[in-house]
Amino acid sequence: MTLAIPVRSILILAGVAVWVLLWGTLTVGTVLTGVVVASAPLLLDRQEGGWRRAVHLRPLSALRLFLHVARLAVVGTARVAWEVLTPRNRGVPGEVSVPYGPMTDGQLSLLVGAITVTPGTIVVDIDPDAERVTVHALQLEDATEVAREVLDLRERIVDALPLEEVAA
């Protein structure tokens, strides 16, 4: 099952979530104010923006993607904490260049964001022409393992958000 969700709805929901987190309280007032604050830029923008499209989303695949990224964040946090708390240096940092294949700009942004929010990894270069992303890892024990993880994450993103995008 694939849902077509308007980008503006995603932006408004994300804006409301950020607004509620900034205020630190979940009330009807903060949610309604968040809707107004998040909607204002979209209503004021009269250009034909990308937010006027709809994005195809597979809900179960999106949930699996979210849980996978959450797991990566927890494991990455534990690894970085262990690295900081132990007296001897266990890991050697390094960079890996990974070809990622065809993706939309939104999918690529999600891939880069998911890699970057995972503690111990950060994207240092994106080459859209060569379809390559360079990842710096705090603990680079096996470059092929890092590449495999990036490609696995890419497959999960493409599965959750198929390449097809339709106009709203």
C-alpha positions in Angstrom: 0.0 0.0 0.0 1.3 3.4 -1.0 -0.1 6.7 0.2 0.3 10.0 -1.6 0.9 12.6 1.1 1.1 16.3 0.2 4.5 17.8 1.0 2.9 20.8 2.7 1.2 18.4 5.2 4.5 16.9 6.1 6.1 20.4 6.5 3.2 21.6 8.7 3.4 18.4 10.9 7.1 18.8 11.2 6.7 22.5 12.1 4.1 21.7 14.7 6.3 19.0 16.2 9.3 21.4 16.4 7.1 24.2 17.9 5.7 21.9 20.6 9.3 20.6 21.4 10.5 24.2 21.6 7.7 25.2 24.1 8.2 21.9 26.0 4.5 21.4 26.6 1.8 19.6 24.6 -1.4 21.6 24.9 -4.2 22.6 22.5 -2.8 26.1 22.5 0.7 25.2 21.6 -0.5 22.8 18.8 -2.8 25.4 17.3 -0.1 28.1 17.5 2.3 25.6 15.9 -0.1 25.1 13.0 -0.4 28.8 12.5 3.4 29.4 12.7 4.2 26.4 10.4 1.5 27.3 7.9 2.3 31.0 7.5 5.4 30.6 5.3 3.5 28.1 3.0 0.5 30.5 2.7 2.7 33.5 2.0 4.7 31.7 -0.7 3.0 32.3 -4.1 5.7 30.6 -6.2 5.2 27.2 -7.6 7.3 25.5 -4.9 8.3 21.9 -4.4 6.0 21.8 -1.3 3.0 21.8 -3.7 3.8 18.2 -4.7 2.7 15.0 -3.1 5.1 12.3 -2.0 4.4 8.6 -2.2 4.9 6.9 1.1 4.7 3.2 2.1 3.6 3.4 5.8 5.0 0.0 6.9 8.3 0.6 5.2 8.5 4.1 6.6 7.9 2.7 10.1 10.7 0.1 9.5 13.0 2.9 8.3 12.3 5.0 11.3 13.0 2.1 13.7 16.2 1.3 11.8 17.5 4.8 12.0 16.5 4.9 15.7 18.4 1.7 16.3 21.5 3.1 14.4 21.3 6.2 16.6 21.2 4.1 19.8 24.1 1.9 18.7 26.1 4.8 17.5 25.6 6.7 20.8 26.8 3.6 22.7 29.9 3.3 20.5 30.8 6.9 20.8 30.2 6.9 24.6 32.4 3.8 24.9 35.1 5.5 22.8 35.0 8.6 25.1 34.8 6.7 28.4 37.6 4.1 27.7 41.1 5.3 28.3 42.7 3.8 25.2 41.8 4.6 21.6 40.0 1.7 20.0 39.0 3.1 16.7 40.7 4.6 13.7 38.7 7.3 11.9 38.4 7.3 8.2 36.4 8.1 5.1 34.5 5.9 2.7 33.1 6.9 -0.7 29.9 5.0 -1.5 28.0 5.0 -4.8 24.3 5.3 -4.0 22.6 4.9 -7.4 19.5 6.8 -8.6 17.6 8.7 -6.0 15.4 11.8 -5.9 16.6 14.9 -4.1 14.3 14.2 -1.2 15.5 10.6 -0.8 19.2 11.8 -1.0 18.5 14.4 1.7 16.9 11.8 3.9 19.9 9.5 3.3 22.4 12.3 4.2 20.3 13.3 7.2 20.0 9.7 8.5 23.8 9.2 8.2 24.6 12.5 9.8 22.3 12.1 12.8 23.9 8.8 13.6 26.6 9.5 16.2 30.1 8.6 14.9 29.3 9.2 11.2 28.9 12.3 9.1 28.6 13.0 5.4 31.5 15.1 4.2 30.8 15.2 0.4 28.0 14.5 -2.0 28.7 14.1 -5.7 25.2 14.0 -7.4 26.8 13.7 -10.9 28.7 10.5 -9.9 26.0 9.5 -7.5 28.5 9.1 -4.7 28.4 10.1 -1.0 31.6 10.3 1.2 31.1 9.3 4.8 33.5 10.0 7.6 33.3 7.4 10.4 34.8 7.9 13.8 35.6 4.2 14.0 36.4 2.8 10.6 37.2 -0.8 11.2 35.9 -2.1 7.9 35.2 0.2 4.9 33.0 -2.4 3.2 30.8 -2.7 6.3 30.3 1.1 6.3 29.5 1.0 2.6 27.1 -1.9 3.1 25.3 0.0 5.9 24.9 3.1 3.7 23.5 1.0 0.8 21.2 -0.8 3.2 19.9 2.5 4.5 19.5 3.7 0.9 17.4 0.7 0.0 15.2 1.2 3.1 14.6 4.9 2.1 13.8 4.0 -1.5 11.4 1.3 -0.3 9.6 3.7 2.1 9.6 6.6 -0.4 9.4 5.2 -3.9 11.1 7.1 -6.8 7.7 8.1 -8.2 6.4 11.5 -7.2 3.2 13.0 -8.4 1.8 16.5 -8.6 -0.7 17.6 -6.0 
